[in-house]
């Protein structure tokens, strides 16, 4: 009976912990899959086969099913952490069980042991989500670091379970020694993970600085080109006016209109438009953001996309970590540019507004056919209407924005237009940046 209660409790915790970590509510289909693929077969194997077979099936099936649920390497890492946390909590409760039995007798030992097991497990999962999972997701480590973490965690599970079966009939002293060894191993994993986080923070900061410098140089190059074109335009405007005099002397307004649109406006409107756009960029006093937006929109114009910019207010500060903000704005602009490349008469509008209450509102909209547009699914990882191996950008945006209590992203699919509206309130403290772990 005790074994059955422990089994049910562990299955419930395995399921709830995973969905708590990913901040999602399990669907009915996912619950049925868990029961049919993990819970029921594991319970049957516990009674019909040696225990190590049932445990091996549980570990393998849980990793595969959780990866199927999320399709990310973080689902495998989280599953491994959940199982390791279960082992450590189980060892602690086993170690304290004789003490509980002496104090409470056999009647209350089981309840107190289960309670201690649940509390220990809950603390470990909470710590992992708050201090490890969110940091790794925010930093987006390269594939080889993810693979290293998976290898370390899976080897930890194998070593720990082998140790359990070697000492399952041991005394409490041996159990305590094994627990100390496992905790030491667990602490070494924490230290290694912390070093990896520190390395990735420095790596991302260096990469951001390099990207910022490259974008600023590109911005200055384009600004120099615009200034040159405007200087040329001012130099030639007297000659341009003289070419129009003949039409005015003959009172030929129709010919003047045709000449103006075909020979003057068509040639010079790009220069004037560039000048007006760069005049708008002057209101952005955050150099990193100015370089990023200018680079993206200049690229869009060179690809034949009509770009309109409206920045009526001075933008001096935004209450979001600059690396996170650059990733969000960069992904939204990339998405708008990609969507504009496959439609007729492409257009992108950008507006940045400093509201009366201090909130910064950034609106990015682009023309779109909106075929298959699903506002509820476009932020899912790997979901994309552009084909396979896509759909990571908006998933990253959604993950970053959710880390900031003062930020909100609104998505609209209207006839002919796709709009993203990012609102960043003035934060009363730096808690948002601390929550992201990327400051």
N, C-alpha and C positions, 0 to 999 in steps of 0.2 A: 504493500500500500504506500509506504514511504517513497519507494522508487517511482511509482506512478505519479505521485504528487510533485516530486522533483522534476520529472520529465515534462509534465504539463506546464509547470512554472517556467522551466527553461525555454520551452517552445514559445510561450507567450512573450517572454522577455526578448528572445532572439528576433521575433517579428516586430514588436513595438519599438525596440531600440533602433532598428534600421530605419524605420519610417520617421522616428523622432530625429535622427541625425540628418536626413535629407529634407526635413520640414514638409512632409507630404502625408496625406491621409490615405491609408490603403484602400483600394477598391475591392469590390466583392470578388472580382476575377482574381486579384492578387491573393486574397485570403484563401480562396479555393485552391489556387495553385500551390500555396504554401502547405496547406493541409494534405493535398493529394501527392505532392512531390517530396516533401520533407517530413512533416509530422507523422503521418500514418505509416509510411514505409520504415522510418526510423524506429517507431514503436514496435512494429512487427519484427524487425531485425533484432531488436533487443532481446526478444523472447526465443527466437528461432536460431540465432547464430551467435558466435562469440561476440563479446561486447566491442572489441576493437573494430569489427566489421561494421557494426551499426554506427559507431562514432565516425569512422572513415567516410561512410555514406553521408552522414549528416554534414560533415565539413565540406565535402565535394559538392553535394547537391545545393547547400546553402550558398556557396560562392557562385555557382552557375546560375541559380535562380535570381539572386540579387543583381548579378550582372545583367541578366535579361530584363529586370525591372528598370534599370537606369542606363544601361549601355555605356558606362564610364568606368575607368580604372579605379575611381574613388569608391565605387560600390564594392569592389573586391577588397580594397584596403579596409573599408568600414566593416565588412563582414569578418575579416580576420581579427580586427580589434575587438569586435563584439564577442567572438569566440574566446580570445585570450582573456578578456574581462570576465567571462563566465568561469573560466578555469581558476583564475585568481580568487574570485569571490567564493567559488566552491571550496577551495583550499582553506580560505579563512574560516568559513562556516564549519568545515570539518575539524579544524584545529580547536575551535571554541566549543564544539558540541559536548565534549566531556565536562567542561566547566558548567555549561547550561544544565546538563543532566544532574550534576551534584547540587546545584542551587534550586532548580525547579522540579526535579524528578522527571520521569519519563513522559508525563502528561503534557508539560509545556515546552519540552525540549524541541520538538519538531517545529512548532509555531515560531519560537524565537530564532531557531536556526534559519528557517526560511526568511524571516524578517531581516535578519542580519545579511543573508545572501542577497536579498533584493536591494537593501540599502547600499551595500558595497558595490554591487553591479551598477546601480543608478549613478553613484558618484563617479565611477570610472567612465561611464558613457557620457555623462554631462561634461566631465573634464575634457574628454576627447573632442566632443563637438565644439566646445567653446574655444579651446586653445590650440587644437591641432587641425581638425577638419576644415574649419573656416579659413585658417591661415593658408593651408595648402591650396584650397580652392581659389582664394584671392590671388595667390602668387602664380598659380598655374605652372607647376614645375614641369620640366621637360620629360619626355617619355622614359628616359633611362633612369631618372630619379624615382618615378612612379614604379618602374619595374623592380628597382632595388628595394623599395619599401614592401612591395608585394612578396618578393623573395624572402626578405627578413621575417615578415609576419608569418608566412606559410611554414618556413623552417622552424619558427618558434612554436607553432601549433604542433608540428610533428614531434619535436624534441620534448615538449611538455607532456604530450600524451604518452609517449614512450616511457617517460619518467614515471608517469602515474601508474602505468601497468606494471612497472618493475617494483613499485613500492606500495601497492594497494592494500597489502596485508601488514604494513609496517606500523610501528608504534608512533605515538604522538610526537616524540622527539625527532624521528626521521621525517615525519610530515612537516614539522617546523623547519627543519634544515632544508628540505626541498622547497618549501615556501619562500625561505630567505633567498635561495638560489634563483628562483623564478622571479621574485621581486627585483633582485639585482639585475637580472637579465632585462626585465621590463624597464627599469630605470635607465639602463644603458641604451635601450631603444629610444627612450624619451630624449636622452642627451643627443643621440645621433639625429633624431628628427629635428631637434632645436637647432643643431648646427646646420642641417640642410635648409631650414627656414631662414637662418641668418645669411647663409650663402646665397639663397635665391633672392632675398631682399636686396643685398648688395648688387647682385647680378642684374636685377630689374632696374635698380636705380642707375647703374652705369648705362644700361641699354636705353633708358629713358633720356638720360643726358645726351647720349649720342644722337638719338632721334630728334631731340629738341634742337640741337645745334644744326643738324642737317636741314630741318624744316625752317629754321631761322635764316640760314644761308639761302635757301630756295626762295623764301619770302623776300629777302633783300634783293636777290637777283631779279625777281619779277617786278618789284617796286622800282628798281633802277630802269627796267625796260619800259614800264608805264611812264615814268618821268621823262624818259627819252622821247617816247611817242607824243606825250603832251607838249614837250618843248618843240618838237617838229610840227605839231598841229598849230601851235601859236605862231610859229615862224611862217607858216603857209597860209594862215587864215586870211591875210590881206589879199593874196593872190586868188584865194577861193572866192572872196567877195567880188573881186574884179571880174571873174568869169561869169558872175551872175548879173553884172551890170547890163550886158547886152539884152538879156531877157526883160529887164525892168524898163530899159529905154524903149523897147518895142511893145511894152505892156503885154508881153506874152506870158501870162501867169501859168497857163497849162504847161508850156514848155519849161518854165522855171521849176514847176513842181516835179516834172519828170526828171529834169537834170539833177535836182537836189536829191531825190530818192535814189537814183541810179548811180550817180557819180560822187556824191558827197557823203550822204548818210550811210550808204552801204560800206564805204571805205573807212569812215572815221567813227562809226558808232561803236565798234569794238574797243577802240581807244578810250572813248568817252565812258563806256560801260565799265571798263577796267578801272578807270580813274575813280568813278563813283563807288565801286566796290571797295577799293583800297581806302577811300575816305571813310567808309563804314568800319573797316578793320581798325582804324585809328582809335575808335572808342573802346577797343579791348586793350586794357592796360596790363593784362596777364600775358607775358610774352610767350609762355609755353602754349597757351590756348590759341593765341593769335597765329603763331606759326603753324599749328596743326590745322586749324580751319582754313587758313589761306592756302596751304599746300593742297588740301583735299579739293577745295572748290576750284582752284586754278587747274588742277588735273581734270576735273569734271568739265570745265569750259573747253579745254583742249580736246576732249572727247566729243565735242559737239552738243553738250548739254547746256541749256539756258539756265543761268544761275542768278538768283535775286537775293540780295542780302539786306537785312534791316536791323541795325543796331543803334537805336536812337539815344541810348543812355551810356554813360561811362561805366564800364564793367571793371572794377578794381579788385574785387575779391569774390570767391565762391567757396562756400563752406562744404567742400569735399576734397579729399586728398587728391593732389594734382595728377598723380599717376592713374588713379581710378577714374578721374574725370576724363583724362585723355583717352583711356581705353573705351569709355562709354561713348564719348562724342565721336571718336575715330570709327568705332563699329557702326554707329548709327549713320554716319556719312558714307561709309563704305557700302552699307546696305542700300542706301538711297542711290548711290552711283551705279551699283550693280543692277538694281531694278530698272534704272533709266536707260541702260545700254540696249535693252531688247524691245523698246517701244518707240512708236513714232512721236515726234515733237516732245522729246524729253525735257523735263524742267525740274529744278530743285530750288526750293525756297528755304532760307534760313533766317530766323529772327531770334535775337537775344534781348530780353527785356528785364530791366531792374524795376520790380514793382514797388508800390508805396510801402508795403510792410517789410521790405528788405529781401524778399524772395527773388531768386533769379529764375526766369522762365526761358528755356531754350526749345524752340520749335523747329523741327526739320520735317519738311514735307516734300514728296516727289510724286510726279505723275506715275500712275500704275494702272494696269488692266484689272488687278485685284481678282484674277481668276484663281480660285482655290484659296483665297485669303481666309485664314482662320486665326482670329486674334487670340484665342485661348491656346493655340498650339504653336504659334510661331516662336515662342520663347523656350520651347522644349529643345533639349540638346539633340542634335542630329536631324531635327525636323526642318525641312526646307522645300520650297517650291522650285528651287533651281537645280535639283538633281542630287545625286548621292555625294557623300563625304562633305556635306555642307551643313549649315545650321548651327554653327558653334558661336558666331558673333553675337546674336541676340540672346542666346542662352547665357553668355558671359555678362552681357549688359544687365539682364534680369538678376543674376546672382550678385553683381556688384551693387546695384541700386537697392536691393533688399537688405544690404548690410548697413544702410544709412537711414536712421529713423526720420531724418529731415528731408529725404529725397523721395520723389514719387514720379513714376513714368506712366503716362497715359498714351494708349495706342488707338488710333481711329482709322477705320477703313470706310472711306466715303467714295461716292461715284467719281472715278477718275483720279483720286488722290489717296495716298497713304501717308499718315501723319504720326509723328512721334513727338510728344510734348513732355519734356523733362522739367520738373519743378524742384528747385533746391531751396528749402527754407533757410533762413538765417539761424544757424545752430547757436543755442545758448551756452554750449560748452563743447569740448573736443571729444565728447563721448562717441560720436559717430566715427571719427577717424580712428579712435582706439579700437572700436569694434571691428573695423576692417582689418586691422593688423598690418596695414601696408604703409603706415606713416613713416 
